[in-house]
Amino acid sequence: MKVLVTGCAGFIGFNIAKKLVDGKHEVFGIDCMNDYYDINLKKARLQELGIEKEDAEKEGKEVQGNKHPNFWFANLDLTNEHGLKEFFSSHQFDVVCNLAAQAGVRYSIVNPAVYVDNNIRGFFNLLDCVAHNNVKLFVYASSSSVYGNSKEMPFRIQSETSKPVSFYAATKKANELMAYTYSELYKLKAIGIRLFTVYGPWGRPDMAYFDFTNKILKGEAISLYNHGQLQRDFTYIDDIVNGFVKIIESGGKFTEEKYKIYNLGNHDPVTLERFVKAIETAVGRKAMINYLPMQQGDVESTYADISESTRDFQFEPVTSIEAGIKRFVDWYRDYYKI
């Protein structure tokens, strides 16, 4: 199977690409390598796939991995419409898996234009290429943030999603609508995945667990918003990757619907107190905590109903927050030599 993974230098995209490569698929990865967070971490992920740092910086050039002959990488931005069309003209993909996006709820409050460029225009460019190049399946990442502050728990696919409370969430909801329209117009098989707070080794430095681990190790205070009264359905990266790979390898044939959305979460909301305690245990130090008001754009709780994912492609998360955080902290100490 020939698969394109966009955002392959990012946290989730990298892990999906690696799993597919290990599964002997022919995998192409693209990423624009922006500096929203430490670009050296992105380069280190690509090195795990056999792409040297200097090759990661060469825009537009396809490079074959030196660890895996079935992996190729190109530094390509989805907002580059001409470059993307040229890239698709050179390949016939069976599946396109889109993880490329500008991430971050809070950053979208202060810099919304970046989200229009990447999450709207970039997504459209990719979607248009997929629709006009006979791709059998388009899988794309959406977000649990589309549920906003819905009081219905757990969040079901059918729950209210018309009132996002961050611009990031609005762009993800727009992606779902765009994919639906293209699915109708071009009979494109499109599956959207609403992700619930993914964490684990090789994660994003802008995420709370990454920041908390760093500060607890340094003896610095951490900040808990909404006075610590938040819950998140933290989902370990390996569980998420297994869900994506099941969808990709099946070609989406588990559902006859051309357009479908699923939740991928842990189905086990965790309080921030339990979350911080798991980090304290793994690090071996107590946290100093500042309790702060609710942040603009945040939601109080997330909780995934995964019944349709379990029914259709046997999605079964198995990693507890304590086990997952320990693996992350072990990786963090090794990566940063702490």
NULUM-80719 format. One line per 8 residues: number of its first residue (from 0); for each residue x, y, z of C-alpha. Coordinates in steps of 0.001 Angstrom, whole numbers, plus 500000, padded with zeros to 6 digits. Layout:
// NULUM-80719
NUM	X,Y,Z | ...
END
This chain:
// NULUM-80719
0	500000,500000,500000 | 501310,503455,499091 | 500488,506002,501794 | 501119,509740,502100 | 501401,511060,505656 | 501345,514858,505954 | 502818,516494,509038 | 505210,513540,509329
8	507756,515534,511373 | 505039,516320,513923 | 504202,514263,516982 | 501332,512121,515707 | 502302,512145,512034 | 505798,510879,512837 | 504477,508011,514937 | 501931,506986,512291
16	504565,507106,509544 | 506951,504985,511623 | 504290,502357,512322 | 503377,502159,508626 | 507039,501937,507620 | 507571,499105,510102 | 504530,497441,508539 | 506364,497399,505188
24	504088,499885,503456 | 505495,502354,500942 | 505319,505601,502904 | 505847,509167,501743 | 505958,511949,504303 | 505725,515703,503834 | 506093,518540,506330 | 506812,522275,506138
32	509139,522201,509197 | 507837,525476,510679 | 509193,526817,513976 | 505993,526870,516054 | 508045,524787,518490 | 511650,523522,518582 | 512490,522537,515010 | 515354,520359,516287
40	512793,518016,517819 | 511114,517716,514410 | 514480,516976,512808 | 515221,514363,515474 | 511933,512611,514706 | 512830,512532,511006 | 516246,511123,511875 | 514430,508182,513467
48	513000,507583,509982 | 516422,507917,508359 | 516238,511527,507126 | 519350,513525,507988 | 518997,517061,509351 | 520431,518737,506276 | 518027,516818,504009 | 515045,517822,506155
56	515735,521461,505295 | 515841,521053,501495 | 512497,522405,500299 | 510704,520385,497635 | 513367,517684,497218 | 512306,514077,497846 | 514786,512166,499993 | 514802,508430,500673
64	515378,507379,504282 | 518711,505720,505015 | 517197,503472,507695 | 514104,502408,505783 | 514143,502048,501981 | 510332,502258,502013 | 510232,505814,503409 | 510642,509081,501493
72	510421,512648,502776 | 509820,516009,501104 | 509926,519429,502785 | 506677,520753,501331 | 504103,523208,502667 | 500414,522475,502009 | 499913,526172,501312 | 502208,525751,498273
80	499415,524888,495838 | 501664,524547,492770 | 504271,522436,494564 | 501608,520162,496036 | 499978,519570,492648 | 503367,518736,491129 | 504042,516314,493971 | 500728,514509,493428
88	501348,514343,489671 | 504447,512229,490408 | 502695,509699,492663 | 499570,507582,492889 | 498655,507161,496547 | 496218,504574,497846 | 495680,506483,501091 | 496387,510056,502183
96	496560,510583,505953 | 496546,514259,506950 | 498130,515251,510251 | 499497,518577,508994 | 497943,521555,510784 | 498742,524549,512918 | 498151,523203,516413 | 497380,524949,519678
104	494169,526336,521161 | 495701,529313,522981 | 497990,530330,520109 | 494931,530546,517856 | 493570,533330,520053 | 496581,535593,519439 | 497519,534567,515882 | 494380,533389,514054
112	495698,534267,510579 | 498221,531412,510763 | 495305,529001,511243 | 493500,530355,508190 | 496616,529784,506083 | 497478,526304,507352 | 494229,524754,508546 | 491891,526203,505927
120	493889,527010,502807 | 496413,524227,503294 | 493693,521682,504040 | 491764,522758,500945 | 494836,522414,498700 | 495413,518880,499950 | 491748,517921,499730 | 491561,519165,496154
128	494640,517141,495166 | 493198,514039,496831 | 489862,514414,495027 | 491460,514789,491595 | 494084,512039,491854 | 492044,508868,492426 | 493024,508431,496074 | 491006,505558,497550
136	490860,506872,501125 | 491431,510250,502782 | 491941,510116,506570 | 492367,513394,508425 | 492808,514593,511991 | 490075,516690,513527 | 489864,517523,517230 | 487740,517045,520321
144	487812,520852,520579 | 484948,520969,518056 | 482603,519926,520887 | 483244,523241,522642 | 481739,523404,526120 | 479065,520828,525408 | 477477,519555,528627 | 476623,516191,527085
152	479081,513607,528399 | 480656,511593,526933 | 480991,513450,523626 | 479228,511472,520917 | 479801,511954,517206 | 476227,513256,517074 | 476838,515806,519861 | 476617,519568,519253
160	479635,520915,517348 | 478367,524228,516001 | 479680,526376,518867 | 483495,526150,519017 | 485113,528307,521708 | 488531,528704,520037 | 489536,529640,516507 | 491577,526437,516302
168	488381,524474,516943 | 486553,526516,514299 | 489162,525584,511680 | 488881,521899,512576 | 485101,522015,512250 | 485580,523755,508895 | 487824,520868,507803 | 485050,518398,508568
176	482559,520413,506494 | 484997,520804,503608 | 485699,517061,503595 | 481973,516327,503626 | 481348,518559,500612 | 484199,517034,498619 | 483047,513554,499570 | 479608,514385,498146
184	480930,516095,495019 | 483640,513595,494099 | 482484,510376,495827 | 485628,510557,497932 | 485964,508180,500873 | 486794,510550,503738 | 487200,509608,507404 | 487737,512320,510028
192	489245,511540,513426 | 488406,513700,516441 | 491457,513355,518677 | 491385,513681,522459 | 494534,515155,524096 | 497212,512856,522714 | 500411,512493,524763 | 503546,510358,524940
200	507210,510108,523883 | 508277,512478,521084 | 505385,514761,522048 | 504878,518494,521514 | 506692,520922,523860 | 503670,523263,523910 | 501517,520595,525585 | 500909,520776,529347
208	502481,517423,530265 | 505704,518393,528469 | 505858,521772,530218 | 504942,520301,533621 | 507655,517644,533388 | 510253,520240,532460 | 509315,522565,535311 | 508969,519880,537998
216	512418,518534,537101 | 513823,522085,537397 | 511994,522794,540667 | 509882,525518,539059 | 506179,526149,539726 | 503521,524913,537293 | 500207,526612,536501 | 496862,524824,536689
224	494050,526723,534999 | 490447,526892,536178 | 491966,526380,539651 | 492798,522787,538724 | 489170,521922,537967 | 489743,520588,534445 | 489401,517072,533056 | 490936,515687,529896
232	490514,512380,528101 | 494282,511892,527775 | 495051,509300,525096 | 498435,507615,524758 | 500142,507946,521393 | 500455,504191,520706 | 496707,503736,521172 | 496007,506574,518726
240	498484,505230,516171 | 496937,501757,516341 | 493552,503295,515568 | 494840,505224,512565 | 496743,502246,511176 | 493692,500000,511443 | 491709,502522,509411 | 494467,502942,506812
248	495211,499251,506339 | 491509,498399,506016 | 491018,501076,503378 | 488021,502205,505414 | 486042,499217,504171 | 484530,498605,507622 | 481907,501243,506763 | 479913,501624,503577
256	479478,505360,504182 | 481597,507611,501997 | 481947,510216,504744 | 482418,509292,508381 | 483739,510813,511604 | 485051,508907,514623 | 486293,509753,518101 | 489665,508389,519182
264	490069,508916,522904 | 490801,506963,526065 | 487164,506995,527260 | 488513,507761,530752 | 488630,511465,531705 | 491478,512297,534076 | 491445,515166,536561 | 494426,517505,536542
272	495216,516376,540094 | 495641,512753,538976 | 497528,513922,535908 | 500037,515955,537946 | 500396,513149,540487 | 501326,510742,537676 | 504079,513154,536564 | 505290,513625,540163
280	505532,509852,540612 | 507394,509355,537339 | 509767,512282,537973 | 510250,511543,541674 | 509553,515118,542810 | 506598,517077,544145 | 505202,519914,542053 | 504867,523517,543176
288	501476,524647,541861 | 499964,528033,540977 | 496175,527888,540618 | 494876,530277,537957 | 491494,531199,536400 | 490121,529578,533264 | 492013,530468,530083 | 490209,531882,527071
296	489500,529154,524522 | 489819,526271,527001 | 487024,523811,527746 | 486277,522392,531181 | 486163,518725,530250 | 486630,516291,527394 | 485320,512734,527364 | 485175,510523,524267
304	482403,508128,523371 | 484375,505577,521343 | 481581,503054,520851 | 481464,503536,517061 | 485251,503235,516751 | 485225,500060,518829 | 482344,498609,516819 | 483662,499451,513355
312	487424,498883,513606 | 487989,497463,517103 | 489652,500531,518591 | 490636,499646,522156 | 492872,502030,524147 | 494823,500106,526766 | 497291,502587,528309 | 496599,504164,531709
320	497724,507725,532407 | 500245,506432,534966 | 501845,503987,532515 | 501820,506462,529646 | 503318,509327,531649 | 506100,507059,532964 | 507045,506145,529382 | 507017,509811,528432
328	509211,510851,531375 | 511671,508033,530611 | 511886,509265,527013 | 512193,512901,528152 | 515118,512124,530471 | 516864,510185,527715 | 516244,512750,524961 | 517298,515764,527048
336	520015,513830,528943 | 518548,514656,532367
END
